[in-house]
Amino acid sequence: MAGRIPKQFIDELLTRSDIVDVIDSYVPLKKAGKDYKACCPFHEEKTPSFTVSVDKQFYHCFGCGAHGSAIGFLMDYEHMSFVEAVEDLAARAGLKVPKEAGVFSGPDKDTGTDLLEILREASRLYRQQLREHPQAGRVVEYLKGRGITGEIAHEFGLGFAPDGWDNLLRALGKDDASREALARAGLVVKKEGGGYYDRFRDRVMFPIEDHRGRVVAFGGRVIDKGEPKYLNSPETPLFHKGRELYGLFHAREAIKRENRVLVVEGYMDVVALAQFGVDFAVATLGTATTRDHLERLFRHAPEVIFCFDGDRAGREAAWRALDNALPALREGWQASFLFLPEGEDPDTLVRKEGKDVFLARLKTAIPLPEYLFDNLMRQVDMNRMDGRARLVELARPLLSKMPQGVLRQMMLDRLAELSRMDVGKLPVPSGNTEPASSFRPAMRGSGPQEPPSIVRRAIALMLQHPALAEKLSNVSELVDLDLPGMTLFLELYGMLKNSPTMNTASIIESFSDSEYQHHLSRLAVWDYPTLAENVEMEFSVVINRLCDASSKQRTERLLQKQHAQGLNQPEKDELARLLSVKRDNSRLSPSRH
């Protein structure tokens, strides 16, 4: 993020934010001594090992190793980019994110507010065209024919992209920079020979919003005949179709009320269902349901119902969804599959049957375990021994994806029952023990192994208690100390000397692009016994030992130089002083006898 958001602002933001409030808004925390605990949101567990430190403003799971600051939590849990996490945290703290001047490079320049503003303006323009364009009459008639009222069209921000190659381009692409930004936002297409043209033409426009309600992409549906029937924005710095779900921002409260979410295949299905009061539906965006989709949905509700057409394509899509759902199924989470009559989709069916009959269909959805085994059994002859062996082979790679837990064990029991085998003899691996999040932390374990070096203890003390840096007055004696880790120690000290208000979380964020970040994250949660006692006394002892090591190294260097080539007068004086101090220390040391 160098050159994008000032480092000083990140430090201030983490100092003014409370990580407990941030995490508690997603994962209910319970007080445990001076810290807070919860079952880890990144892996399956029954006993809480996820700890949030008020003092350090840092979270850590002693089970899977997940760790980080409030920014890191938003990135891992909500799948935000760094910029999005900073902006989200700043909004909570009532701060405006400043931007440094200069030339931006790489993907960071594409994730700023410039693209969001362009997409917001495009959405406004499409809505205006739906109201005012001469061609809009037939679009309104089309929407009315699909049972869409003006109120629901307004709620979802529906718009119209008129026919023509440059309507949006002329309105928003006033110069080279704006035209290039339109292309980065996926709104126009760059020609091979130069120039641009509108991506969306003669289509009903559906703005696609992210988890914060910001327009990040569009979907367009042809009004009459044409191909493709549905056209989505391409992948952009702001839009990744494997992560976003159409309608989720609108449906959040309804999903919470229903305690379930319905996943359909198209935007018109979502809008039509909402029109009829089935307002807890979302749609994937021209792609199979991904693991990222599922993890996001399960954060909103414990039950996901997939709704597919009953044809071959629908059943293939359902199986892909099942395959991606297995690693995300923690205890208490459920997935089911509803197959509609051939030739029908949620849009047509809810208009034919009405809300009550459609909701009654949801009760007939097939639970994932039942759907999995029914599908596999259709592929084998269950009356044959080798058929049942084949069933085990088909089920093995699927069940091995599931996290450890009650549901996985029950499915293994069911497989044993169907195959007529002892469950203990099933050749199924022990199960997925990775964090459910696709953002898997690189760190594992709770800290460095014993025995610790003196430098490691010094770094850990100053990292966990940054105020100790103010008490370090003899750092000049340590500058030339040649021990592993001293470079990091001195860099950390310099940082805290310049920014004495930094906490543990802001320190680690400052090292986010450094080779040291991994080591600091481990030391931030290191629970070495002496670190928890009198920290000031321990720090003083550690620094004195480092100073002694530095004096010893300097003495040895001077003695070697004296023997090899002789010393100048200042060096002779220094050596005499060091040897005198060494003799005095020896006299003060306890007798060895």
C-alpha positions as CSV (number, residue, x, y, z in Angstrom):
1,M,0.0,0.0,0.0
2,A,3.0,2.3,-0.2
3,G,2.0,5.4,-2.2
4,R,-1.7,4.8,-1.6
5,I,-2.9,5.2,2.0
6,P,-0.4,6.9,4.3
7,K,1.2,4.6,6.9
8,Q,0.5,7.2,9.6
9,F,-3.2,6.9,8.9
10,I,-3.1,3.1,9.2
11,D,-1.3,3.5,12.6
12,E,-3.9,6.0,13.8
13,L,-6.8,4.0,12.5
14,L,-5.7,0.8,14.4
15,T,-5.0,2.9,17.5
16,R,-8.5,4.4,17.4
17,S,-10.3,1.2,16.5
18,D,-11.4,-1.5,19.0
19,I,-10.8,-4.9,17.5
20,V,-13.2,-6.4,20.1
21,D,-16.1,-4.3,18.7
22,V,-15.2,-5.2,15.1
23,I,-15.0,-8.9,15.6
24,D,-17.9,-9.1,18.0
25,S,-20.2,-7.7,15.3
26,Y,-19.5,-10.9,13.3
27,V,-18.5,-13.5,15.9
28,P,-20.1,-13.2,19.4
29,L,-17.2,-12.9,21.9
30,K,-17.2,-13.8,25.6
31,K,-15.0,-12.2,28.3
32,A,-12.1,-14.5,29.4
33,G,-9.9,-12.7,31.9
34,K,-8.6,-9.6,30.3
35,D,-9.2,-10.9,26.8
36,Y,-12.1,-12.3,24.9
37,K,-12.7,-15.8,23.4
38,A,-15.0,-17.5,20.8
39,C,-15.0,-20.6,18.7
40,C,-12.8,-19.9,15.8
41,P,-14.7,-18.6,12.7
42,F,-11.9,-20.0,10.4
43,H,-12.0,-23.7,11.4
44,E,-14.3,-26.3,13.1
45,E,-13.9,-26.6,16.8
46,K,-16.0,-27.3,19.9
47,T,-13.8,-25.6,22.6
48,P,-13.0,-21.9,22.0
49,S,-9.4,-21.3,21.1
50,F,-9.9,-18.0,19.2
51,T,-8.6,-15.2,21.4
52,V,-9.0,-11.4,21.0
53,S,-6.6,-9.3,23.0
54,V,-7.7,-5.9,24.1
55,D,-4.2,-4.7,24.9
56,K,-2.6,-5.9,21.7
57,Q,-5.6,-5.2,19.5
58,F,-4.8,-8.6,17.9
59,Y,-6.6,-11.9,17.4
60,H,-5.1,-15.3,17.3
61,C,-6.5,-18.9,17.1
62,F,-4.4,-21.4,19.0
63,G,-6.1,-24.2,17.0
64,C,-5.5,-23.2,13.3
65,G,-3.1,-20.3,13.7
66,A,-5.4,-17.6,12.2
67,H,-4.2,-14.2,13.4
68,G,-4.1,-10.6,12.6
69,S,-5.3,-7.0,13.3
70,A,-8.8,-5.6,12.8
71,I,-7.8,-5.0,9.2
72,G,-6.7,-8.6,8.7
73,F,-9.9,-9.9,10.2
74,L,-12.0,-8.0,7.8
75,M,-9.8,-9.2,4.9
76,D,-10.0,-12.8,6.0
77,Y,-13.6,-13.0,7.3
78,E,-15.3,-10.7,4.8
79,H,-12.9,-11.4,1.9
80,M,-12.3,-7.6,1.6
81,S,-9.2,-6.2,-0.2
82,F,-6.8,-4.2,2.0
83,V,-8.3,-0.9,0.8
84,E,-11.8,-2.1,1.4
85,A,-10.9,-3.2,5.0
86,V,-9.3,0.2,5.7
87,E,-12.2,2.1,4.4
88,D,-14.7,-0.1,6.3
89,L,-12.7,0.4,9.6
90,A,-12.4,4.1,8.9
91,A,-16.1,4.5,8.4
92,R,-16.7,2.8,11.8
93,A,-14.3,5.2,13.4
94,G,-15.7,8.2,11.7
95,L,-12.5,8.9,9.8
96,K,-11.9,9.9,6.2
97,V,-9.3,7.9,4.4
98,P,-6.6,10.2,3.0
99,K,-4.7,9.4,-0.2
100,E,-1.1,10.2,-0.9
101,A,-0.2,12.0,-4.0
102,G,1.9,10.4,-6.7
103,V,1.8,7.8,-9.4
104,F,0.0,4.6,-8.5
105,S,1.2,1.4,-9.9
106,G,-0.1,-2.2,-9.9
107,P,-3.6,-3.3,-8.8
108,D,-3.9,-0.8,-6.0
109,K,-4.7,2.1,-8.3
110,D,-7.7,0.1,-9.7
111,T,-9.4,-0.5,-6.3
112,G,-9.8,3.1,-5.3
113,T,-12.9,5.3,-5.3
114,D,-12.4,6.4,-8.9
115,L,-13.9,3.1,-10.2
116,L,-16.6,3.1,-7.6
117,E,-17.6,6.7,-8.6
118,I,-17.7,5.7,-12.3
119,L,-19.8,2.7,-11.6
120,R,-22.1,4.8,-9.4
121,E,-22.5,7.3,-12.2
122,A,-23.2,4.6,-14.7
123,S,-25.9,3.2,-12.5
124,R,-27.5,6.6,-12.2
125,L,-27.3,7.1,-16.0
126,Y,-28.9,3.7,-16.7
127,R,-31.8,4.4,-14.3
128,Q,-32.3,7.8,-15.9
129,Q,-32.4,6.2,-19.4
130,L,-35.2,3.8,-18.1
131,R,-37.3,6.8,-17.2
132,E,-36.5,9.2,-20.1
133,H,-35.0,7.4,-23.2
134,P,-37.4,7.2,-26.3
135,Q,-36.8,3.4,-26.4
136,A,-37.7,3.0,-22.7
137,G,-41.4,2.4,-23.3
138,R,-40.9,-1.1,-24.6
139,V,-38.5,-1.8,-21.7
140,V,-41.2,-0.8,-19.2
141,E,-43.8,-2.9,-21.0
142,Y,-41.3,-5.9,-20.9
143,L,-40.8,-5.5,-17.1
144,K,-44.6,-5.2,-16.5
145,G,-45.1,-8.3,-18.6
146,R,-42.7,-10.1,-16.2
147,G,-44.7,-8.9,-13.3
148,I,-42.2,-6.3,-12.1
149,T,-43.6,-3.2,-10.6
150,G,-42.0,0.3,-10.6
151,E,-41.5,0.0,-6.8
152,I,-39.5,-3.2,-7.0
153,A,-37.5,-1.9,-10.1
154,H,-36.6,1.1,-8.0
155,E,-35.6,-1.0,-5.0
156,F,-33.2,-3.0,-7.1
157,G,-32.0,0.0,-9.1
158,L,-33.0,-1.5,-12.5
159,G,-32.0,0.6,-15.5
160,F,-31.7,0.6,-19.3
161,A,-28.7,0.6,-21.7
162,P,-30.1,1.9,-25.0
163,D,-29.1,0.5,-28.4
164,G,-26.0,2.1,-29.8
165,W,-22.2,1.8,-29.5
166,D,-21.3,4.8,-27.5
167,N,-24.2,6.1,-25.3
168,L,-22.3,5.5,-22.0
169,L,-19.0,6.4,-23.6
170,R,-20.1,9.9,-24.7
171,A,-21.7,10.6,-21.3
172,L,-18.9,9.5,-19.1
173,G,-15.8,9.2,-21.3
174,K,-14.8,12.8,-21.6
175,D,-11.0,12.3,-21.8
176,D,-8.4,9.5,-22.2
177,A,-8.2,9.0,-18.4
178,S,-12.0,8.6,-18.0
179,R,-12.2,6.3,-21.0
180,E,-9.4,4.1,-19.6
181,A,-11.2,4.0,-16.2
182,L,-14.5,3.0,-17.9
183,A,-12.6,0.1,-19.5
184,R,-11.0,-0.9,-16.1
185,A,-14.5,-0.9,-14.6
186,G,-15.8,-3.2,-17.4
187,L,-18.3,-0.8,-18.8
188,V,-16.6,-0.3,-22.2
189,V,-14.5,-2.5,-24.4
190,K,-11.2,-1.4,-25.9
191,K,-10.9,-2.0,-29.6
192,E,-7.8,-3.7,-31.0
193,G,-7.1,-0.8,-33.4
194,G,-7.8,1.9,-30.8
195,G,-10.9,3.5,-29.4
196,Y,-13.7,2.0,-27.2
197,Y,-17.4,1.0,-27.4
198,D,-20.1,0.3,-24.9
199,R,-20.2,-3.2,-23.5
200,F,-23.9,-3.1,-22.7
201,R,-26.4,-2.2,-25.4
202,D,-30.1,-2.6,-25.6
203,R,-30.4,-4.4,-22.3
204,V,-32.2,-4.2,-19.0
205,M,-29.5,-3.4,-16.5
206,F,-29.1,-4.9,-13.1
207,P,-26.6,-3.2,-10.8
208,I,-24.5,-5.8,-8.8
209,E,-23.7,-4.6,-5.3
210,D,-21.0,-5.8,-2.9
211,H,-21.5,-6.5,0.8
212,R,-21.5,-2.7,1.5
213,G,-24.1,-1.9,-1.1
214,R,-21.7,-0.3,-3.5
215,V,-22.2,-1.0,-7.2
216,V,-19.2,-3.0,-8.4
217,A,-20.5,-4.5,-11.7
218,F,-23.6,-4.9,-13.9
219,G,-25.6,-7.7,-15.4
220,G,-27.6,-7.0,-18.6
221,R,-30.5,-9.0,-20.1
222,V,-31.6,-8.7,-23.7
223,I,-35.2,-7.4,-24.1
224,D,-36.2,-9.2,-27.3
225,K,-34.1,-11.8,-29.0
226,G,-30.3,-11.8,-28.9
227,E,-27.3,-13.6,-27.6
228,P,-26.1,-13.9,-25.0
229,K,-29.4,-13.6,-23.1
230,Y,-27.5,-12.5,-20.0
231,L,-24.2,-10.6,-20.0
232,N,-22.2,-9.8,-16.9
233,S,-19.4,-7.4,-16.3
234,P,-16.0,-9.0,-16.8
235,E,-13.7,-9.6,-13.8
236,T,-12.3,-6.3,-12.7
237,P,-10.3,-5.0,-9.7
238,L,-13.6,-4.5,-7.9
239,F,-15.6,-7.4,-9.2
240,H,-14.9,-11.1,-8.8
241,K,-17.9,-13.2,-9.8
242,G,-16.7,-16.1,-7.7
243,R,-17.2,-14.0,-4.6
244,E,-20.2,-11.7,-5.2
245,L,-23.8,-12.7,-5.1
246,Y,-26.6,-10.8,-6.7
247,G,-29.1,-9.4,-4.2
248,L,-27.3,-10.3,-1.0
249,F,-27.0,-6.8,0.2
250,H,-30.8,-6.3,-0.3
251,A,-31.7,-9.7,1.3
252,R,-29.5,-9.4,4.4
253,E,-32.3,-8.6,6.8
254,A,-34.8,-11.0,5.3
255,I,-32.2,-13.8,5.4
256,K,-31.6,-13.0,9.1
257,R,-35.4,-13.1,9.7
258,E,-35.9,-16.4,7.9
259,N,-32.6,-17.9,9.1
260,R,-32.1,-19.4,5.7
261,V,-31.1,-18.2,2.2
262,L,-32.3,-19.4,-1.2
263,V,-29.8,-19.6,-4.0
264,V,-31.2,-19.2,-7.6
265,E,-29.5,-18.8,-11.0
266,G,-30.6,-15.5,-12.4
267,Y,-31.1,-11.8,-11.4
268,M,-34.7,-11.9,-12.7
269,D,-35.4,-14.8,-10.4
270,V,-34.3,-12.8,-7.4
271,V,-36.3,-9.7,-8.4
272,A,-39.4,-11.7,-9.3
273,L,-39.3,-13.6,-6.0
274,A,-38.8,-10.4,-4.1
275,Q,-41.8,-9.0,-5.9
276,F,-43.9,-11.8,-4.5
277,G,-42.5,-11.5,-1.0
278,V,-39.9,-14.2,-1.2
279,D,-37.2,-11.7,-0.3
280,F,-34.4,-14.0,1.0
281,A,-33.0,-15.1,-2.4
282,V,-29.7,-14.4,-4.0
283,A,-28.2,-15.4,-7.4
284,T,-24.8,-16.5,-8.6
285,L,-23.4,-14.5,-11.5
286,G,-22.9,-16.8,-14.4
287,T,-20.7,-19.2,-12.5
288,A,-21.1,-22.2,-10.4
289,T,-21.6,-21.7,-6.7
290,T,-18.1,-21.4,-5.2
291,R,-16.7,-22.1,-1.8
292,D,-16.3,-18.3,-1.3
293,H,-20.0,-17.9,-2.0
294,L,-20.9,-20.6,0.5
295,E,-18.7,-19.3,3.3
296,R,-20.2,-15.8,2.8
297,L,-23.8,-17.2,2.8
298,F,-23.2,-19.4,5.9
299,R,-22.1,-16.3,7.8
300,H,-25.6,-14.9,7.2
301,A,-27.7,-18.0,7.9
302,P,-27.2,-21.6,8.9
303,E,-29.3,-23.1,6.1
304,V,-28.7,-22.7,2.3
305,I,-31.3,-24.0,-0.2
306,F,-30.1,-24.3,-3.8
307,C,-32.9,-24.0,-6.3
308,F,-32.1,-25.5,-9.8
309,D,-34.0,-26.5,-12.9
310,G,-34.8,-30.2,-13.0
311,D,-33.0,-30.8,-16.3
312,R,-29.5,-32.2,-16.8
313,A,-27.8,-28.8,-16.7
314,G,-29.6,-28.0,-13.4
315,R,-28.5,-31.3,-11.8
316,E,-24.9,-30.8,-13.0
317,A,-24.9,-27.4,-11.4
318,A,-26.4,-28.9,-8.2
319,W,-23.6,-31.5,-8.0
320,R,-20.9,-28.8,-8.4
321,A,-22.6,-26.8,-5.6
322,L,-22.6,-29.9,-3.4
323,D,-18.9,-30.5,-4.1
324,N,-18.0,-26.9,-3.1
325,A,-20.3,-27.0,-0.1
326,L,-18.7,-30.1,1.6
327,P,-15.6,-28.3,2.9
328,A,-17.7,-25.4,4.3
329,L,-20.2,-27.6,6.2
330,R,-19.5,-27.0,9.9
331,E,-21.8,-28.3,12.6
332,G,-25.2,-26.7,12.6
333,W,-25.0,-25.7,8.9
334,Q,-27.3,-27.3,6.4
335,A,-27.5,-27.3,2.6
336,S,-30.5,-28.6,0.6
337,F,-31.4,-28.9,-3.1
338,L,-34.8,-28.0,-4.7
339,F,-35.4,-29.1,-8.3
340,L,-38.1,-27.3,-10.2
341,P,-40.4,-28.9,-12.8
342,E,-38.9,-29.0,-16.3
343,G,-39.3,-25.8,-18.2
344,E,-39.9,-23.7,-15.1
345,D,-37.7,-21.3,-13.1
346,P,-38.4,-19.4,-9.9
347,D,-39.5,-16.4,-11.9
348,T,-42.2,-18.2,-13.9
349,L,-43.2,-20.6,-11.1
350,V,-43.8,-17.9,-8.4
351,R,-46.0,-16.0,-10.8
352,K,-48.0,-19.1,-11.6
353,E,-48.3,-20.5,-8.1
354,G,-47.9,-17.5,-5.8
355,K,-45.8,-17.1,-2.7
356,D,-47.4,-19.7,-0.4
357,V,-47.2,-22.6,-2.8
358,F,-43.7,-21.7,-3.8
359,L,-42.6,-21.6,-0.1
360,A,-44.3,-24.9,0.4
361,R,-42.0,-26.3,-2.3
362,L,-38.9,-25.3,-0.2
363,K,-40.0,-27.8,2.5
364,T,-39.5,-30.6,-0.1
365,A,-35.9,-29.7,-0.7
366,I,-33.5,-32.7,-0.5
367,P,-30.9,-32.5,2.3
368,L,-27.4,-32.6,1.1
369,P,-26.5,-36.0,2.7
370,E,-29.5,-37.6,1.2
371,Y,-28.8,-36.1,-2.2
372,L,-25.2,-37.2,-2.1
373,F,-25.9,-40.8,-1.3
374,D,-28.9,-41.1,-3.7
375,N,-26.9,-39.7,-6.5
376,L,-24.0,-42.1,-5.9
377,M,-26.2,-45.2,-5.4
378,R,-27.8,-44.6,-8.8
379,Q,-24.3,-45.1,-10.3
380,V,-23.7,-48.6,-8.8
381,D,-25.5,-51.9,-8.3
382,M,-26.2,-52.1,-4.6
383,N,-27.1,-55.8,-4.8
384,R,-23.5,-56.6,-5.7
385,M,-20.5,-56.7,-3.3
386,D,-18.3,-55.0,-5.9
387,G,-21.1,-52.4,-6.4
388,R,-21.1,-51.5,-2.8
389,A,-17.3,-51.3,-2.9
390,R,-17.6,-48.9,-5.8
391,L,-20.0,-46.8,-3.7
392,V,-17.3,-46.5,-1.0
393,E,-14.7,-45.4,-3.7
394,L,-17.1,-42.8,-5.1
395,A,-17.9,-41.4,-1.6
396,R,-14.4,-41.4,-0.3
397,P,-13.0,-38.3,-2.0
398,L,-16.2,-36.4,-1.2
399,L,-16.4,-37.2,2.5
400,S,-12.7,-36.5,2.9
401,K,-13.4,-32.9,2.0
402,M,-15.6,-32.4,5.0
403,P,-14.3,-30.9,8.2
404,Q,-14.2,-33.0,11.3
405,G,-17.5,-33.0,13.2
406,V,-20.7,-34.7,13.9
407,L,-22.2,-34.4,10.4
408,R,-19.1,-36.0,8.8
409,Q,-19.2,-38.9,11.3
410,M,-22.9,-39.4,10.7
411,M,-22.3,-39.5,6.9
412,L,-19.5,-42.1,7.5
413,D,-21.9,-44.1,9.6
414,R,-24.5,-44.0,6.7
415,L,-21.8,-45.0,4.2
416,A,-20.9,-48.0,6.4
417,E,-24.5,-49.0,6.7
418,L,-25.1,-48.8,2.9
419,S,-21.8,-50.7,2.1
420,R,-22.3,-53.2,4.9
421,M,-18.9,-52.4,6.3
422,D,-17.6,-51.6,9.8
423,V,-17.3,-47.8,10.0
424,G,-13.8,-48.2,11.4
425,K,-12.6,-50.1,8.3
426,L,-13.8,-47.5,5.8
427,P,-10.8,-46.2,3.8
428,V,-11.7,-42.6,4.2
429,P,-9.0,-40.0,5.2
430,S,-9.4,-38.3,8.6
431,G,-11.1,-35.2,7.1
432,N,-10.4,-31.6,6.3
433,T,-8.6,-29.9,9.1
434,E,-7.8,-26.7,7.2
435,P,-9.6,-23.4,8.1
436,A,-12.9,-23.2,6.3
437,S,-11.9,-19.8,4.9
438,S,-10.1,-19.9,1.5
439,F,-7.8,-17.3,3.0
440,R,-5.7,-19.7,5.0
441,P,-3.2,-18.2,7.4
442,A,0.4,-19.2,6.8
443,M,1.1,-19.4,10.5
444,R,0.6,-22.6,12.5
445,G,1.2,-23.1,16.2
446,S,1.1,-20.7,19.1
447,G,4.6,-19.4,19.1
448,P,8.3,-20.2,18.8
449,Q,9.6,-23.4,20.3
450,E,11.9,-23.6,23.3
451,P,14.6,-22.6,24.1
452,P,14.2,-19.0,23.2
453,S,17.1,-16.7,22.3
454,I,17.6,-13.6,24.3
455,V,17.0,-11.4,21.1
456,R,13.7,-13.2,20.6
457,R,12.6,-12.4,24.1
458,A,13.6,-8.8,23.7
459,I,11.6,-8.5,20.5
460,A,8.6,-10.3,22.0
461,L,8.6,-8.0,25.1
462,M,8.8,-4.8,23.0
463,L,6.2,-6.0,20.5
464,Q,3.7,-7.1,23.2
465,H,4.4,-4.0,25.4
466,P,5.4,-1.2,23.0
467,A,5.7,1.3,25.8
468,L,8.9,-0.5,26.9
469,A,10.7,1.1,24.0
470,E,10.7,4.5,25.8
471,K,12.7,2.9,28.7
472,L,15.5,1.8,26.4
473,S,18.3,4.4,26.9
474,N,21.4,2.4,26.0
475,V,20.4,1.3,22.4
476,S,23.7,2.8,21.0
477,E,25.6,-0.1,22.7
478,L,23.6,-2.6,20.7
479,V,24.0,-1.2,17.2
480,D,27.0,-3.4,16.3
481,L,25.8,-6.5,18.1
482,D,26.0,-9.4,15.7
483,L,23.2,-11.8,16.8
484,P,20.3,-13.3,14.8
485,G,17.3,-11.0,15.0
486,M,19.1,-7.8,16.0
487,T,18.3,-6.1,12.7
488,L,14.5,-6.7,13.4
489,F,15.0,-5.6,17.1
490,L,16.6,-2.3,16.1
491,E,14.1,-1.6,13.3
492,L,11.2,-2.2,15.7
493,Y,12.8,0.1,18.3
494,G,13.3,2.8,15.7
495,M,9.6,2.5,14.6
496,L,8.4,2.8,18.2
497,K,10.7,5.7,19.0
498,N,9.2,7.7,16.1
499,S,5.6,6.5,16.7
500,P,5.3,5.9,20.5
501,T,1.5,5.4,20.4
502,M,1.6,2.3,18.2
503,N,0.0,-0.9,19.5
504,T,0.9,-4.5,18.7
505,A,-1.6,-4.6,15.8
506,S,-0.4,-1.5,14.1
507,I,3.2,-2.7,14.4
508,I,2.5,-5.9,12.6
509,E,0.5,-4.1,9.9
510,S,3.5,-1.9,9.4
511,F,5.5,-5.0,8.6
512,S,2.8,-6.5,6.4
513,D,5.1,-6.4,3.3
514,S,8.2,-7.4,5.2
515,E,9.9,-10.7,5.6
516,Y,9.5,-10.2,9.3
517,Q,5.7,-10.1,9.4
518,H,5.4,-13.9,9.9
519,H,7.9,-13.9,12.8
520,L,6.2,-10.9,14.5
521,S,2.8,-12.5,14.2
522,R,4.1,-15.5,16.1
523,L,5.8,-13.4,18.8
524,A,2.7,-11.3,19.3
525,V,1.0,-14.3,20.8
526,W,4.0,-16.0,22.4
527,D,3.1,-16.9,26.0
528,Y,6.7,-17.5,27.3
529,P,6.4,-17.6,31.2
530,T,8.7,-14.7,32.0
531,L,6.9,-12.5,29.6
532,A,3.8,-12.6,31.7
533,E,5.5,-11.6,35.0
534,N,7.1,-8.2,35.7
535,V,7.7,-7.1,32.2
536,E,9.7,-4.0,33.0
537,M,12.1,-6.0,35.2
538,E,12.3,-8.8,32.6
539,F,13.0,-6.2,29.8
540,S,15.8,-4.6,31.9
541,V,17.4,-8.0,32.4
542,V,17.2,-8.9,28.8
543,I,18.6,-5.6,27.6
544,N,21.5,-5.9,30.1
545,R,22.3,-9.3,28.8
546,L,22.3,-8.0,25.2
547,C,24.7,-5.1,26.3
548,D,27.0,-7.7,27.9
549,A,27.0,-9.7,24.7
550,S,27.8,-6.6,22.8
551,S,30.7,-5.7,25.1
552,K,32.0,-9.2,24.8
553,Q,31.9,-9.1,21.0
554,R,33.5,-5.7,20.8
555,T,36.3,-6.8,23.2
556,E,37.0,-9.9,21.1
557,R,37.2,-7.8,17.9
558,L,39.6,-5.4,19.5
559,L,41.8,-8.2,20.8
560,Q,41.9,-9.8,17.4
561,K,42.8,-6.5,15.8
562,Q,45.5,-5.8,18.4
563,H,47.1,-9.2,17.6
564,A,46.8,-8.8,13.9
565,Q,47.7,-5.2,13.2
566,G,47.7,-3.2,16.4
567,L,45.3,-0.5,17.7
568,N,45.2,3.2,17.5
569,Q,45.0,5.2,20.8
570,P,41.1,5.5,21.0
571,E,40.8,1.8,20.4
572,K,43.4,1.1,23.1
573,D,41.4,3.3,25.5
574,E,38.2,1.5,24.6
575,L,39.8,-2.0,25.1
576,A,41.2,-1.0,28.4
577,R,37.7,0.3,29.6
578,L,36.0,-2.9,28.4
579,L,38.6,-5.2,30.1
580,S,38.2,-3.1,33.3
581,V,34.4,-3.5,33.3
582,K,34.9,-7.2,32.7
583,R,37.2,-7.6,35.7
584,D,34.8,-5.6,37.9
585,N,31.8,-7.8,36.8
586,S,33.9,-10.9,37.5
587,R,34.6,-9.7,41.1
588,L,30.9,-9.0,41.7
589,S,29.8,-12.4,40.4
590,P,29.0,-15.1,42.9
591,S,31.8,-17.7,43.6
592,R,31.8,-20.7,41.4
593,H,33.1,-22.9,44.4
